[in-house]
């Protein structure tokens, strides 16, 4: 867990924020697992499985069932939705399909109109301030707002960190979990490593590993491009599949 702690601390994520996310993840997983009789797991059983109190499980269960978020999560959802619409809604795109530079409120289309489409009671000015702080938009000298990013990452977080968790950490853990629980249908999970490479050999291995991994991923990416549905349906988008390759190198971490 120390590399995860290092990443989160470096991104300004506090333990209380991580704790809230982890609690919800544990409760969601426990709720999704029926008991030995195939019945839906109740609050008491979830409390036993997770070690959380019944009161805490009931609180999180209510959030899940009502599709509500914590205050911090809710704060992130609205700016993210604004960016999504800005990149996809024809009303906010130019003739080439790129996001327009928007005035704040004086004409249409405007940023205020965009924020209003997302809904909620948060003022457009507050959403603008949050997006500017996150480096997702910038105010031009003429007063118009220009979008710089497609995805919203709170100012305290680094975009590479969020993408890394979504496309590296989570997929690796999903595969590991699947292979442990369903060994008969195990997915590919291979690792080649050595604890005894000289500095010269290590330097060569970095180069060789990069070259061969790059070739593999490029060929897989080309295959995916040729075989993706041109008009993706809801069924097509319900599952993500891929192959990930990463290089790792670690040295003994000194104890505190």
C-alpha positions, 0 to 999 in steps of 0.5 A: 500500500505504500506506493498508493500512499505515496501517490495520494499524499503527493496529489494532496488526497487526505486519508479522510477522503481515501477512507470515505471512498474505501468505505463505499467500495467495501459496502458496494462489493459486500452488497453485491455478493449474495449469501450462501442461499442466494439471498440479498445480503442485508445490512447486518451481514455487510457489517460483519463482512466489512467490520463497519458498524450497522449504522455506517453501512446503512448510511452508505447503503442509502447513498448508493440506493439514492445514487447520491454522492458525498459533498466532495464527490458532488462538487466534482460531478457538476464540473465534469458534466460541464466539460462533457457537454462542452465537448459533445453538445452541438450547441457548444461546438463550432463548425469543425466539431471543436468546443467554442470559446464561450462568453460567460452570460451575455449571449448564446451559447454561453457558459451560464447556459451550459452550466444550467443544462447540467442542473443543480443549484450551484451558481455558474460562477462557482463552477467557472471558478472550480474549472479555472482552479483545476486548469480545465478552462482559461479566461481569455483577454477578451473575456471569453472562456476556453476549455483546455481539458476534456476531463475534470480533475480537482485542483488538488489532483494530477490528471495523470494520477486519475488516468493511472488509477482508471486505466492501470491500477483498477484493471490490474486489480480487476484481473487479479480479483477475477483470476483468484475467484475464477481460476478456471477462466483465468485471464492472462496475467504474466510477469517477467522479472529479475532480482539480479541485474547489473546496472548495465544489464538493467539499462539494456533491459529498460530499452528492450522492454520499452521497444518490445512493449511498444510494438505489442501495444501498437499491434493490439491497438491497430487490431482494436481499431479495425474491430471496433463497432462503428456505431457503438450500442449500449451493449457494446459499451457495457464492457471494457476490454484491453491489454496493459503493459507496464515496466516496473523497477523498485529499490528497497524502501527505507523504513521510517 
